[in-house]
Amino acid sequence: MQDPRSKDNLRTTGIARGLTVDSAFTAESLYGTQREPTYSGALSFLRRRYSRDLTGVDVAVTGIPLDTATSNRPGARFGPRAVREASAQLAWNRPYGWDFDPLDHLAVVDYGDCHWDYGRQEQVPAAIEEHIGRIADAGASPLSIGGDHFLTFPILRAMAKRRGKLSLLHFDAHSDTWGDTVGSGRVDHGTMFFHATREGLVEPSRSVQIGLRTYNPDTLGFHVLDAPWVHRNGAKAVIEQARSILGDSEVYLTFDIDCLDPGFAPGTGTPVCGGLSTAMALEILRGLRGIAIVGMDVVEVAPAYDVSEITALAGATIAHEALGLYACRPGARKGGEGADGERRNEG
């Protein structure tokens, strides 16, 4: 009997069968684009199958509905649901900027959300670390949807235990390296990379922060391409610098949606004017084809402050496009021409 998870079964499932109903539960293949109405069905990411069985899975998408470590406006706990809902608009087509559909080459499932007792907040870090650890131990790469940015800290703990010190590819309006200035014992969505560096989870000299536009005097050794620099020099220069810094090291990608200007992402807890456009952020991601990505997250989508779901759609689009990075990492499919006709960098 043919394995329904096999890519060979793609043509008899998903797109070849036309419209489906609740593919989050009925999809026979873990590959291929799913076509069904955007306004109905279960809210899985990109209409992927809901599954806790990670056999043969390349990427496990999971929600982490946390916002108790925020310093400004709460509401990011509703981010995973909003991003999943927005992603239904993207499930019909491959990412435009890639010359292939990553879903034809990656087995992707929606693993559901990480859970903890909301009355026992002290359990949160361990719950997230254990949750991501189960994904990693099954041989899948995590793609997490937040949730406030603190969640990246226990994720890095889980990943570093299994892979060693990682390079960080960090898109944000803030450095999130506050530590001694606010008391080194404090851990929230603005201090976690200070603590991650102190714990040896990331290597700052092989890490890059893109889009920053708030002041922090101590970079901790991270390379910073701040928003004014990005605007002056353009996406091509950002790509060249980031590729040079990251090299062939294993990379964890974290994308705080407030990296985008509030005009493109108003629905977030700590918006800062002067940020990147969605188009530029996507261009940078596409230009990093071939990096050794081992996991990623999209965080700080807070739908209560959103307008016409544009922030949720931006978060879903960034995660969708980033699947191309998973598909093109070393040892996987890479090379080829993008939709704009330019030859992409190869790893």
Secondary structure, DSSP 8 states (H G I E B T S, - for coil): ---TTSGGGGGGSGGGG---S-HHHH-S-SSS-----TTSS---GGG--B-S--TT-SEEEEEE---TT-SS---GGGHHHHHHHHHTTTTTS--TTSSS-GGGT--EEEEEE----TT-GGGHHHHHHHHHHHHHHTT-EEEEEES-GGGHHHHHHHHHHHH-SBEEEEE-SS-----TTT-TT--STTTHHHHHHHTTSB-GGG-EEES--S--S--TT-EEE-HHHHHHHHHHHHHHHHHHHHTTSEEEEEEEGGGB-TTT---BSS--SS-B-HHHHHHHHHHTTT-EEEEEEEE-B-GGG-STTHHHHHHHHHHHHHHHHHHTSTTS----B-TTS-B----
